[in-house]
Amino acid sequence: MVTITILCLHCKSEKVVRNGHASNGKQRYYCQECKRSHRENPAPRGYSEDRKEEIWRAYQEDLHMRQVLHKTSKARFASKGRFCGQ
């Protein structure tokens, strides 16, 4: 029998127990050491570096936020016109 040891993504502890499933069907885990939970093989969050660079270049062209949003489509911006992807 093969045993797979799951480590906590936050504190690297081995005191991890299964804790149900996420809405996408992935197994959730709970760390008894740091009291945090995480998913199995989480997907990276945010934009790739290339995408961030493209959005930043459009912003530096002194375009209005609405034009940057249109040019890059699906760009994320905070309120008051501040760029969040830095």
mmCIF file as gemmi writes it, N, C-alpha and C atoms, coordinates in Angstrom:
data_model
loop_
_atom_site.group_PDB
_atom_site.id
_atom_site.type_symbol
_atom_site.label_atom_id
_atom_site.label_alt_id
_atom_site.label_comp_id
_atom_site.label_asym_id
_atom_site.label_entity_id
_atom_site.label_seq_id
_atom_site.pdbx_PDB_ins_code
_atom_site.Cartn_x
_atom_site.Cartn_y
_atom_site.Cartn_z
_atom_site.occupancy
_atom_site.B_iso_or_equiv
_atom_site.pdbx_formal_charge
_atom_site.auth_seq_id
_atom_site.auth_asym_id
_atom_site.pdbx_PDB_model_num
ATOM 1 N N . MET Axp A 1 ? 0.837 -1.189 0 1 0 ? 1 A 1
ATOM 2 C CA . MET Axp A 1 ? 0 0 0 1 0 ? 1 A 1
ATOM 3 C C . MET Axp A 1 ? 0.88 1.25 0 1 0 ? 1 A 1
ATOM 4 N N . VAL Axp A 2 ? 0.529 2.202 -0.822 1 0 ? 2 A 1
ATOM 5 C CA . VAL Axp A 2 ? 1.286 3.438 -0.955 1 0 ? 2 A 1
ATOM 6 C C . VAL Axp A 2 ? 0.66 4.502 -0.062 1 0 ? 2 A 1
ATOM 7 N N . THR Axp A 3 ? 1.487 5.15 0.734 1 0 ? 3 A 1
ATOM 8 C CA . THR Axp A 3 ? 1.014 6.218 1.602 1 0 ? 3 A 1
ATOM 9 C C . THR Axp A 3 ? 1.537 7.552 1.072 1 0 ? 3 A 1
ATOM 10 N N . ILE Axp A 4 ? 0.643 8.496 0.882 1 0 ? 4 A 1
ATOM 11 C CA . ILE Axp A 4 ? 1.008 9.838 0.422 1 0 ? 4 A 1
ATOM 12 C C . ILE Axp A 4 ? 0.865 10.791 1.597 1 0 ? 4 A 1
ATOM 13 N N . THR Axp A 5 ? 1.935 11.491 1.923 1 0 ? 5 A 1
ATOM 14 C CA . THR Axp A 5 ? 1.9 12.444 3.017 1 0 ? 5 A 1
ATOM 15 C C . THR Axp A 5 ? 1.567 13.823 2.463 1 0 ? 5 A 1
ATOM 16 N N . ILE Axp A 6 ? 0.507 14.405 2.993 1 0 ? 6 A 1
ATOM 17 C CA . ILE Axp A 6 ? 0.096 15.753 2.601 1 0 ? 6 A 1
ATOM 18 C C . ILE Axp A 6 ? 0.686 16.726 3.606 1 0 ? 6 A 1
ATOM 19 N N . LEU Axp A 7 ? 1.372 17.741 3.124 1 0 ? 7 A 1
ATOM 20 C CA . LEU Axp A 7 ? 1.923 18.779 3.983 1 0 ? 7 A 1
ATOM 21 C C . LEU Axp A 7 ? 1.07 20.033 3.889 1 0 ? 7 A 1
ATOM 22 N N . CYS Axp A 8 ? 1.006 20.758 4.982 1 0 ? 8 A 1
ATOM 23 C CA . CYS Axp A 8 ? 0.288 22.032 4.996 1 0 ? 8 A 1
ATOM 24 C C . CYS Axp A 8 ? 1.005 22.999 4.066 1 0 ? 8 A 1
ATOM 25 N N . LEU Axp A 9 ? 0.262 23.687 3.206 1 0 ? 9 A 1
ATOM 26 C CA . LEU Axp A 9 ? 0.853 24.658 2.291 1 0 ? 9 A 1
ATOM 27 C C . LEU Axp A 9 ? 1.356 25.906 3.013 1 0 ? 9 A 1
ATOM 28 N N . HIS Axp A 10 ? 0.867 26.135 4.239 1 0 ? 10 A 1
ATOM 29 C CA . HIS Axp A 10 ? 1.199 27.353 4.961 1 0 ? 10 A 1
ATOM 30 C C . HIS Axp A 10 ? 2.37 27.166 5.919 1 0 ? 10 A 1
ATOM 31 N N . CYS Axp A 11 ? 2.349 26.079 6.718 1 0 ? 11 A 1
ATOM 32 C CA . CYS Axp A 11 ? 3.389 25.888 7.732 1 0 ? 11 A 1
ATOM 33 C C . CYS Axp A 11 ? 4.223 24.629 7.506 1 0 ? 11 A 1
ATOM 34 N N . LYS Axp A 12 ? 3.902 23.848 6.464 1 0 ? 12 A 1
ATOM 35 C CA . LYS Axp A 12 ? 4.636 22.625 6.099 1 0 ? 12 A 1
ATOM 36 C C . LYS Axp A 12 ? 4.529 21.51 7.146 1 0 ? 12 A 1
ATOM 37 N N . SER Axp A 13 ? 3.524 21.58 7.998 1 0 ? 13 A 1
ATOM 38 C CA . SER Axp A 13 ? 3.304 20.551 9.007 1 0 ? 13 A 1
ATOM 39 C C . SER Axp A 13 ? 2.69 19.3 8.375 1 0 ? 13 A 1
ATOM 40 N N . GLU Axp A 14 ? 2.911 18.149 9.008 1 0 ? 14 A 1
ATOM 41 C CA . GLU Axp A 14 ? 2.298 16.909 8.55 1 0 ? 14 A 1
ATOM 42 C C . GLU Axp A 14 ? 0.974 16.628 9.266 1 0 ? 14 A 1
ATOM 43 N N . LYS Axp A 15 ? 0.583 17.487 10.201 1 0 ? 15 A 1
ATOM 44 C CA . LYS Axp A 15 ? -0.657 17.309 10.957 1 0 ? 15 A 1
ATOM 45 C C . LYS Axp A 15 ? -1.842 17.835 10.156 1 0 ? 15 A 1
ATOM 46 N N . VAL Axp A 16 ? -2.105 17.199 9.019 1 0 ? 16 A 1
ATOM 47 C CA . VAL Axp A 16 ? -3.16 17.619 8.102 1 0 ? 16 A 1
ATOM 48 C C . VAL Axp A 16 ? -4.203 16.525 8.023 1 0 ? 16 A 1
ATOM 49 N N . VAL Axp A 17 ? -5.478 16.907 8.13 1 0 ? 17 A 1
ATOM 50 C CA . VAL Axp A 17 ? -6.577 15.955 8.017 1 0 ? 17 A 1
ATOM 51 C C . VAL Axp A 17 ? -7.512 16.389 6.899 1 0 ? 17 A 1
ATOM 52 N N . ARG Axp A 18 ? -8.221 15.442 6.33 1 0 ? 18 A 1
ATOM 53 C CA . ARG Axp A 18 ? -9.187 15.784 5.286 1 0 ? 18 A 1
ATOM 54 C C . ARG Axp A 18 ? -10.333 16.565 5.899 1 0 ? 18 A 1
ATOM 55 N N . ASN Axp A 19 ? -10.89 17.484 5.103 1 0 ? 19 A 1
ATOM 56 C CA . ASN Axp A 19 ? -11.913 18.39 5.626 1 0 ? 19 A 1
ATOM 57 C C . ASN Axp A 19 ? -12.975 18.664 4.57 1 0 ? 19 A 1
ATOM 58 N N . GLY Axp A 20 ? -13.561 17.616 4.004 1 0 ? 20 A 1
ATOM 59 C CA . GLY Axp A 20 ? -14.617 17.785 3.019 1 0 ? 20 A 1
ATOM 60 C C . GLY Axp A 20 ? -14.078 18.08 1.631 1 0 ? 20 A 1
ATOM 61 N N . HIS Axp A 21 ? -14.961 18.594 0.782 1 0 ? 21 A 1
ATOM 62 C CA . HIS Axp A 21 ? -14.61 18.91 -0.597 1 0 ? 21 A 1
ATOM 63 C C . HIS Axp A 21 ? -14.997 20.342 -0.923 1 0 ? 21 A 1
ATOM 64 N N . ALA Axp A 22 ? -14.232 20.971 -1.799 1 0 ? 22 A 1
ATOM 65 C CA . ALA Axp A 22 ? -14.542 22.315 -2.282 1 0 ? 22 A 1
ATOM 66 C C . ALA Axp A 22 ? -15.677 22.213 -3.304 1 0 ? 22 A 1
ATOM 67 N N . SER Axp A 23 ? -16.22 23.353 -3.695 1 0 ? 23 A 1
ATOM 68 C CA . SER Axp A 23 ? -17.341 23.365 -4.635 1 0 ? 23 A 1
ATOM 69 C C . SER Axp A 23 ? -16.965 22.791 -5.995 1 0 ? 23 A 1
ATOM 70 N N . ASN Axp A 24 ? -15.667 22.81 -6.329 1 0 ? 24 A 1
ATOM 71 C CA . ASN Axp A 24 ? -15.233 22.253 -7.612 1 0 ? 24 A 1
ATOM 72 C C . ASN Axp A 24 ? -14.877 20.769 -7.511 1 0 ? 24 A 1
ATOM 73 N N . GLY Axp A 25 ? -15.098 20.17 -6.348 1 0 ? 25 A 1
ATOM 74 C CA . GLY Axp A 25 ? -14.879 18.736 -6.178 1 0 ? 25 A 1
ATOM 75 C C . GLY Axp A 25 ? -13.512 18.359 -5.63 1 0 ? 25 A 1
ATOM 76 N N . LYS Axp A 26 ? -12.613 19.319 -5.483 1 0 ? 26 A 1
ATOM 77 C CA . LYS Axp A 26 ? -11.285 19.012 -4.952 1 0 ? 26 A 1
ATOM 78 C C . LYS Axp A 26 ? -11.355 18.758 -3.451 1 0 ? 26 A 1
ATOM 79 N N . GLN Axp A 27 ? -10.491 17.88 -2.977 1 0 ? 27 A 1
ATOM 80 C CA . GLN Axp A 27 ? -10.415 17.565 -1.552 1 0 ? 27 A 1
ATOM 81 C C . GLN Axp A 27 ? -9.886 18.771 -0.784 1 0 ? 27 A 1
ATOM 82 N N . ARG Axp A 28 ? -10.521 19.082 0.356 1 0 ? 28 A 1
ATOM 83 C CA . ARG Axp A 28 ? -10.036 20.144 1.233 1 0 ? 28 A 1
ATOM 84 C C . ARG Axp A 28 ? -9.301 19.505 2.397 1 0 ? 28 A 1
ATOM 85 N N . TYR Axp A 29 ? -8.279 20.215 2.896 1 0 ? 29 A 1
ATOM 86 C CA . TYR Axp A 29 ? -7.497 19.736 4.026 1 0 ? 29 A 1
ATOM 87 C C . TYR Axp A 29 ? -7.45 20.814 5.097 1 0 ? 29 A 1
ATOM 88 N N . TYR Axp A 30 ? -7.351 20.365 6.37 1 0 ? 30 A 1
ATOM 89 C CA . TYR Axp A 30 ? -7.284 21.266 7.512 1 0 ? 30 A 1
ATOM 90 C C . TYR Axp A 30 ? -6.011 20.948 8.285 1 0 ? 30 A 1
ATOM 91 N N . CYS Axp A 31 ? -5.206 21.966 8.577 1 0 ? 31 A 1
ATOM 92 C CA . CYS Axp A 31 ? -3.977 21.783 9.338 1 0 ? 31 A 1
ATOM 93 C C . CYS Axp A 31 ? -4.284 21.961 10.816 1 0 ? 31 A 1
ATOM 94 N N . GLN Axp A 32 ? -3.989 20.943 11.604 1 0 ? 32 A 1
ATOM 95 C CA . GLN Axp A 32 ? -4.231 21.015 13.042 1 0 ? 32 A 1
ATOM 96 C C . GLN Axp A 32 ? -3.161 21.834 13.758 1 0 ? 32 A 1
ATOM 97 N N . GLU Axp A 33 ? -2.076 22.122 13.072 1 0 ? 33 A 1
ATOM 98 C CA . GLU Axp A 33 ? -0.981 22.897 13.653 1 0 ? 33 A 1
ATOM 99 C C . GLU Axp A 33 ? -1.265 24.4 13.556 1 0 ? 33 A 1
ATOM 100 N N . CYS Axp A 34 ? -1.502 24.902 12.346 1 0 ? 34 A 1
ATOM 101 C CA . CYS Axp A 34 ? -1.711 26.351 12.16 1 0 ? 34 A 1
ATOM 102 C C . CYS Axp A 34 ? -3.189 26.727 12.031 1 0 ? 34 A 1
ATOM 103 N N . LYS Axp A 35 ? -4.074 25.735 12.06 1 0 ? 35 A 1
ATOM 104 C CA . LYS Axp A 35 ? -5.539 25.962 12.04 1 0 ? 35 A 1
ATOM 105 C C . LYS Axp A 35 ? -6.035 26.605 10.756 1 0 ? 35 A 1
ATOM 106 N N . ARG Axp A 36 ? -5.341 26.346 9.64 1 0 ? 36 A 1
ATOM 107 C CA . ARG Axp A 36 ? -5.762 26.884 8.352 1 0 ? 36 A 1
ATOM 108 C C . ARG Axp A 36 ? -6.145 25.731 7.442 1 0 ? 36 A 1
ATOM 109 N N . SER Axp A 37 ? -6.926 26.037 6.418 1 0 ? 37 A 1
ATOM 110 C CA . SER Axp A 37 ? -7.323 24.993 5.478 1 0 ? 37 A 1
ATOM 111 C C . SER Axp A 37 ? -6.845 25.357 4.074 1 0 ? 37 A 1
ATOM 112 N N . HIS Axp A 38 ? -6.742 24.338 3.241 1 0 ? 38 A 1
ATOM 113 C CA . HIS Axp A 38 ? -6.331 24.549 1.861 1 0 ? 38 A 1
ATOM 114 C C . HIS Axp A 38 ? -6.866 23.418 1.008 1 0 ? 38 A 1
ATOM 115 N N . ARG Axp A 39 ? -6.807 23.615 -0.305 1 0 ? 39 A 1
ATOM 116 C CA . ARG Axp A 39 ? -7.255 22.598 -1.248 1 0 ? 39 A 1
ATOM 117 C C . ARG Axp A 39 ? -6.076 21.791 -1.753 1 0 ? 39 A 1
ATOM 118 N N . GLU Axp A 40 ? -6.394 20.65 -2.3 1 0 ? 40 A 1
ATOM 119 C CA . GLU Axp A 40 ? -5.385 19.832 -2.93 1 0 ? 40 A 1
ATOM 120 C C . GLU Axp A 40 ? -5.006 20.467 -4.265 1 0 ? 40 A 1
ATOM 121 N N . ASN Axp A 41 ? -3.73 20.65 -4.52 1 0 ? 41 A 1
ATOM 122 C CA . ASN Axp A 41 ? -3.215 21.236 -5.766 1 0 ? 41 A 1
ATOM 123 C C . ASN Axp A 41 ? -3.959 22.507 -6.168 1 0 ? 41 A 1
ATOM 124 N N . PRO Axp A 42 ? -3.857 23.588 -5.37 1 0 ? 42 A 1
ATOM 125 C CA . PRO Axp A 42 ? -4.577 24.82 -5.721 1 0 ? 42 A 1
ATOM 126 C C . PRO Axp A 42 ? -4.031 25.455 -6.992 1 0 ? 42 A 1
ATOM 127 N N . ALA Axp A 43 ? -4.912 26.06 -7.758 1 0 ? 43 A 1
ATOM 128 C CA . ALA Axp A 43 ? -4.512 26.752 -8.983 1 0 ? 43 A 1
ATOM 129 C C . ALA Axp A 43 ? -3.894 28.102 -8.607 1 0 ? 43 A 1
ATOM 130 N N . PRO Axp A 44 ? -2.912 28.566 -9.365 1 0 ? 44 A 1
ATOM 131 C CA . PRO Axp A 44 ? -2.323 29.876 -9.08 1 0 ? 44 A 1
ATOM 132 C C . PRO Axp A 44 ? -3.358 30.984 -9.258 1 0 ? 44 A 1
ATOM 133 N N . ARG Axp A 45 ? -3.241 32.018 -8.442 1 0 ? 45 A 1
ATOM 134 C CA . ARG Axp A 45 ? -4.194 33.116 -8.506 1 0 ? 45 A 1
ATOM 135 C C . ARG Axp A 45 ? -3.578 34.306 -9.222 1 0 ? 45 A 1
ATOM 136 N N . GLY Axp A 46 ? -4.422 35.105 -9.834 1 0 ? 46 A 1
ATOM 137 C CA . GLY Axp A 46 ? -3.961 36.335 -10.47 1 0 ? 46 A 1
ATOM 138 C C . GLY Axp A 46 ? -3.53 36.14 -11.912 1 0 ? 46 A 1
ATOM 139 N N . TYR Axp A 47 ? -2.903 37.166 -12.435 1 0 ? 47 A 1
ATOM 140 C CA . TYR Axp A 47 ? -2.474 37.169 -13.826 1 0 ? 47 A 1
ATOM 141 C C . TYR Axp A 47 ? -1.037 36.691 -13.954 1 0 ? 47 A 1
ATOM 142 N N . SER Axp A 48 ? -0.687 36.215 -15.131 1 0 ? 48 A 1
ATOM 143 C CA . SER Axp A 48 ? 0.696 35.866 -15.422 1 0 ? 48 A 1
ATOM 144 C C . SER Axp A 48 ? 1.503 37.154 -15.532 1 0 ? 48 A 1
ATOM 145 N N . GLU Axp A 49 ? 2.823 37.021 -15.456 1 0 ? 49 A 1
ATOM 146 C CA . GLU Axp A 49 ? 3.683 38.208 -15.554 1 0 ? 49 A 1
ATOM 147 C C . GLU Axp A 49 ? 3.523 38.911 -16.902 1 0 ? 49 A 1
ATOM 148 N N . ASP Axp A 50 ? 3.354 38.138 -17.98 1 0 ? 50 A 1
ATOM 149 C CA . ASP Axp A 50 ? 3.157 38.743 -19.308 1 0 ? 50 A 1
ATOM 150 C C . ASP Axp A 50 ? 1.892 39.586 -19.342 1 0 ? 50 A 1
ATOM 151 N N . ARG Axp A 51 ? 0.822 39.062 -18.763 1 0 ? 51 A 1
ATOM 152 C CA . ARG Axp A 51 ? -0.464 39.765 -18.746 1 0 ? 51 A 1
ATOM 153 C C . ARG Axp A 51 ? -0.377 41.048 -17.908 1 0 ? 51 A 1
ATOM 154 N N . LYS Axp A 52 ? 0.309 40.956 -16.763 1 0 ? 52 A 1
ATOM 155 C CA . LYS Axp A 52 ? 0.488 42.136 -15.912 1 0 ? 52 A 1
ATOM 156 C C . LYS Axp A 52 ? 1.26 43.215 -16.662 1 0 ? 52 A 1
ATOM 157 N N . GLU Axp A 53 ? 2.301 42.804 -17.398 1 0 ? 53 A 1
ATOM 158 C CA . GLU Axp A 53 ? 3.108 43.755 -18.161 1 0 ? 53 A 1
ATOM 159 C C . GLU Axp A 53 ? 2.272 44.439 -19.243 1 0 ? 53 A 1
ATOM 160 N N . GLU Axp A 54 ? 1.42 43.673 -19.915 1 0 ? 54 A 1
ATOM 161 C CA . GLU Axp A 54 ? 0.559 44.236 -20.956 1 0 ? 54 A 1
ATOM 162 C C . GLU Axp A 54 ? -0.398 45.277 -20.372 1 0 ? 54 A 1
ATOM 163 N N . ILE Axp A 55 ? -0.989 44.975 -19.25 1 0 ? 55 A 1
ATOM 164 C CA . ILE Axp A 55 ? -1.921 45.9 -18.602 1 0 ? 55 A 1
ATOM 165 C C . ILE Axp A 55 ? -1.174 47.145 -18.122 1 0 ? 55 A 1
ATOM 166 N N . TRP Axp A 56 ? 0.014 46.953 -17.533 1 0 ? 56 A 1
ATOM 167 C CA . TRP Axp A 56 ? 0.791 48.081 -17.042 1 0 ? 56 A 1
ATOM 168 C C . TRP Axp A 56 ? 1.22 49.008 -18.174 1 0 ? 56 A 1
ATOM 169 N N . ARG Axp A 57 ? 1.622 48.43 -19.322 1 0 ? 57 A 1
ATOM 170 C CA . ARG Axp A 57 ? 1.998 49.251 -20.476 1 0 ? 57 A 1
ATOM 171 C C . ARG Axp A 57 ? 0.827 50.088 -20.958 1 0 ? 57 A 1
ATOM 172 N N . ALA Axp A 58 ? -0.349 49.492 -21.01 1 0 ? 58 A 1
ATOM 173 C CA . ALA Axp A 58 ? -1.535 50.232 -21.436 1 0 ? 58 A 1
ATOM 174 C C . ALA Axp A 58 ? -1.83 51.366 -20.453 1 0 ? 58 A 1
ATOM 175 N N . TYR Axp A 59 ? -1.632 51.095 -19.172 1 0 ? 59 A 1
ATOM 176 C CA . TYR Axp A 59 ? -1.854 52.114 -18.145 1 0 ? 59 A 1
ATOM 177 C C . TYR Axp A 59 ? -0.861 53.263 -18.299 1 0 ? 59 A 1
ATOM 178 N N . GLN Axp A 60 ? 0.394 52.943 -18.588 1 0 ? 60 A 1
ATOM 179 C CA . GLN Axp A 60 ? 1.427 53.963 -18.717 1 0 ? 60 A 1
ATOM 180 C C . GLN Axp A 60 ? 1.256 54.811 -19.973 1 0 ? 60 A 1
ATOM 181 N N . GLU Axp A 61 ? 0.502 54.334 -20.957 1 0 ? 61 A 1
ATOM 182 C CA . GLU Axp A 61 ? 0.224 55.119 -22.152 1 0 ? 61 A 1
ATOM 183 C C . GLU Axp A 61 ? -0.725 56.271 -21.856 1 0 ? 61 A 1
ATOM 184 N N . ASP Axp A 62 ? -1.027 56.437 -20.58 1 0 ? 62 A 1
ATOM 185 C CA . ASP Axp A 62 ? -1.892 57.51 -20.107 1 0 ? 62 A 1
ATOM 186 C C . ASP Axp A 62 ? -3.316 57.381 -20.655 1 0 ? 62 A 1
ATOM 187 N N . LEU Axp A 63 ? -3.742 56.164 -20.807 1 0 ? 63 A 1
ATOM 188 C CA . LEU Axp A 63 ? -5.126 55.936 -21.216 1 0 ? 63 A 1
ATOM 189 C C . LEU Axp A 63 ? -6.025 56.048 -19.988 1 0 ? 63 A 1
ATOM 190 N N . HIS Axp A 64 ? -7.261 56.377 -20.186 1 0 ? 64 A 1
ATOM 191 C CA . HIS Axp A 64 ? -8.221 56.373 -19.1 1 0 ? 64 A 1
ATOM 192 C C . HIS Axp A 64 ? -8.475 54.926 -18.693 1 0 ? 64 A 1
ATOM 193 N N . MET Axp A 65 ? -8.841 54.723 -17.461 1 0 ? 65 A 1
ATOM 194 C CA . MET Axp A 65 ? -9.049 53.363 -16.956 1 0 ? 65 A 1
ATOM 195 C C . MET Axp A 65 ? -10.03 52.571 -17.82 1 0 ? 65 A 1
ATOM 196 N N . ARG Axp A 66 ? -11.051 53.228 -18.291 1 0 ? 66 A 1
ATOM 197 C CA . ARG Axp A 66 ? -12.033 52.546 -19.132 1 0 ? 66 A 1
ATOM 198 C C . ARG Axp A 66 ? -11.399 52.071 -20.445 1 0 ? 66 A 1
ATOM 199 N N . GLN Axp A 67 ? -10.487 52.883 -20.996 1 0 ? 67 A 1
ATOM 200 C CA . GLN Axp A 67 ? -9.797 52.491 -22.232 1 0 ? 67 A 1
ATOM 201 C C . GLN Axp A 67 ? -8.842 51.326 -21.973 1 0 ? 67 A 1
ATOM 202 N N . VAL Axp A 68 ? -8.148 51.348 -20.834 1 0 ? 68 A 1
ATOM 203 C CA . VAL Axp A 68 ? -7.25 50.243 -20.481 1 0 ? 68 A 1
ATOM 204 C C . VAL Axp A 68 ? -8.057 48.965 -20.326 1 0 ? 68 A 1
ATOM 205 N N . LEU Axp A 69 ? -9.189 49.069 -19.65 1 0 ? 69 A 1
ATOM 206 C CA . LEU Axp A 69 ? -10.059 47.917 -19.452 1 0 ? 69 A 1
ATOM 207 C C . LEU Axp A 69 ? -10.519 47.361 -20.792 1 0 ? 69 A 1
ATOM 208 N N . HIS Axp A 70 ? -10.896 48.246 -21.683 1 0 ? 70 A 1
ATOM 209 C CA . HIS Axp A 70 ? -11.345 47.802 -23.005 1 0 ? 70 A 1
ATOM 210 C C . HIS Axp A 70 ? -10.199 47.183 -23.801 1 0 ? 70 A 1
ATOM 211 N N . LYS Axp A 71 ? -9.024 47.812 -23.74 1 0 ? 71 A 1
ATOM 212 C CA . LYS Axp A 71 ? -7.874 47.332 -24.503 1 0 ? 71 A 1
ATOM 213 C C . LYS Axp A 71 ? -7.386 45.972 -24.011 1 0 ? 71 A 1
ATOM 214 N N . THR Axp A 72 ? -7.412 45.758 -22.72 1 0 ? 72 A 1
ATOM 215 C CA . THR Axp A 72 ? -6.9 44.504 -22.161 1 0 ? 72 A 1
ATOM 216 C C . THR Axp A 72 ? -8.013 43.51 -21.868 1 0 ? 72 A 1
ATOM 217 N N . SER Axp A 73 ? -9.258 43.922 -21.974 1 0 ? 73 A 1
ATOM 218 C CA . SER Axp A 73 ? -10.428 43.116 -21.618 1 0 ? 73 A 1
ATOM 219 C C . SER Axp A 73 ? -10.222 42.394 -20.304 1 0 ? 73 A 1
ATOM 220 N N . LYS Axp A 74 ? -11.182 42.164 -19.54 1 0 ? 74 A 1
ATOM 221 C CA . LYS Axp A 74 ? -11.138 41.4 -18.286 1 0 ? 74 A 1
ATOM 222 C C . LYS Axp A 74 ? -10.068 41.856 -17.299 1 0 ? 74 A 1
ATOM 223 N N . ALA Axp A 75 ? -9.577 43.082 -17.389 1 0 ? 75 A 1
ATOM 224 C CA . ALA Axp A 75 ? -8.575 43.566 -16.437 1 0 ? 75 A 1
ATOM 225 C C . ALA Axp A 75 ? -9.254 43.875 -15.102 1 0 ? 75 A 1
ATOM 226 N N . ARG Axp A 76 ? -8.509 43.704 -14.035 1 0 ? 76 A 1
ATOM 227 C CA . ARG Axp A 76 ? -9.043 43.975 -12.697 1 0 ? 76 A 1
ATOM 228 C C . ARG Axp A 76 ? -8.523 45.327 -12.216 1 0 ? 76 A 1
ATOM 229 N N . PHE Axp A 77 ? -9.427 46.174 -11.773 1 0 ? 77 A 1
ATOM 230 C CA . PHE Axp A 77 ? -9.04 47.473 -11.256 1 0 ? 77 A 1
ATOM 231 C C . PHE Axp A 77 ? -9.772 47.74 -9.957 1 0 ? 77 A 1
ATOM 232 N N . ALA Axp A 78 ? -9.107 48.424 -9.074 1 0 ? 78 A 1
ATOM 233 C CA . ALA Axp A 78 ? -9.731 48.835 -7.828 1 0 ? 78 A 1
ATOM 234 C C . ALA Axp A 78 ? -10.553 50.09 -8.075 1 0 ? 78 A 1
ATOM 235 N N . SER Axp A 79 ? -11.28 50.483 -7.077 1 0 ? 79 A 1
ATOM 236 C CA . SER Axp A 79 ? -12.052 51.712 -7.193 1 0 ? 79 A 1
ATOM 237 C C . SER Axp A 79 ? -11.123 52.91 -7.277 1 0 ? 79 A 1
ATOM 238 N N . LYS Axp A 80 ? -11.603 54.016 -7.713 1 0 ? 80 A 1
ATOM 239 C CA . LYS Axp A 80 ? -10.884 55.275 -7.845 1 0 ? 80 A 1
ATOM 240 C C . LYS Axp A 80 ? -9.74 55.198 -8.854 1 0 ? 80 A 1
ATOM 241 N N . GLY Axp A 81 ? -9.802 54.257 -9.797 1 0 ? 81 A 1
ATOM 242 C CA . GLY Axp A 81 ? -8.861 54.237 -10.903 1 0 ? 81 A 1
ATOM 243 C C . GLY Axp A 81 ? -7.455 53.779 -10.566 1 0 ? 81 A 1
ATOM 244 N N . ARG Axp A 82 ? -7.261 53.072 -9.481 1 0 ? 82 A 1
ATOM 245 C CA . ARG Axp A 82 ? -5.927 52.589 -9.141 1 0 ? 82 A 1
ATOM 246 C C . ARG Axp A 82 ? -5.744 51.183 -9.674 1 0 ? 82 A 1
ATOM 247 N N . PHE Axp A 83 ? -4.602 50.923 -10.253 1 0 ? 83 A 1
ATOM 248 C CA . PHE Axp A 83 ? -4.288 49.624 -10.844 1 0 ? 83 A 1
ATOM 249 C C . PHE Axp A 83 ? -3.919 48.631 -9.745 1 0 ? 83 A 1
ATOM 250 N N . CYS Axp A 84 ? -4.528 47.446 -9.729 1 0 ? 84 A 1
ATOM 251 C CA . CYS Axp A 84 ? -4.312 46.459 -8.686 1 0 ? 84 A 1
ATOM 252 C C . CYS Axp A 84 ? -3.231 45.445 -9.021 1 0 ? 84 A 1
ATOM 253 N N . GLY Axp A 85 ? -2.817 45.348 -10.255 1 0 ? 85 A 1
ATOM 254 C CA . GLY Axp A 85 ? -1.936 44.266 -10.666 1 0 ? 85 A 1
ATOM 255 C C . GLY Axp A 85 ? -0.454 44.489 -10.445 1 0 ? 85 A 1
ATOM 256 N N . GLN Axp A 86 ? -0.07 45.471 -9.676 1 0 ? 86 A 1
ATOM 257 C CA . GLN Axp A 86 ? 1.364 45.72 -9.493 1 0 ? 86 A 1
ATOM 258 C C . GLN Axp A 86 ? 1.946 44.748 -8.51 1 0 ? 86 A 1
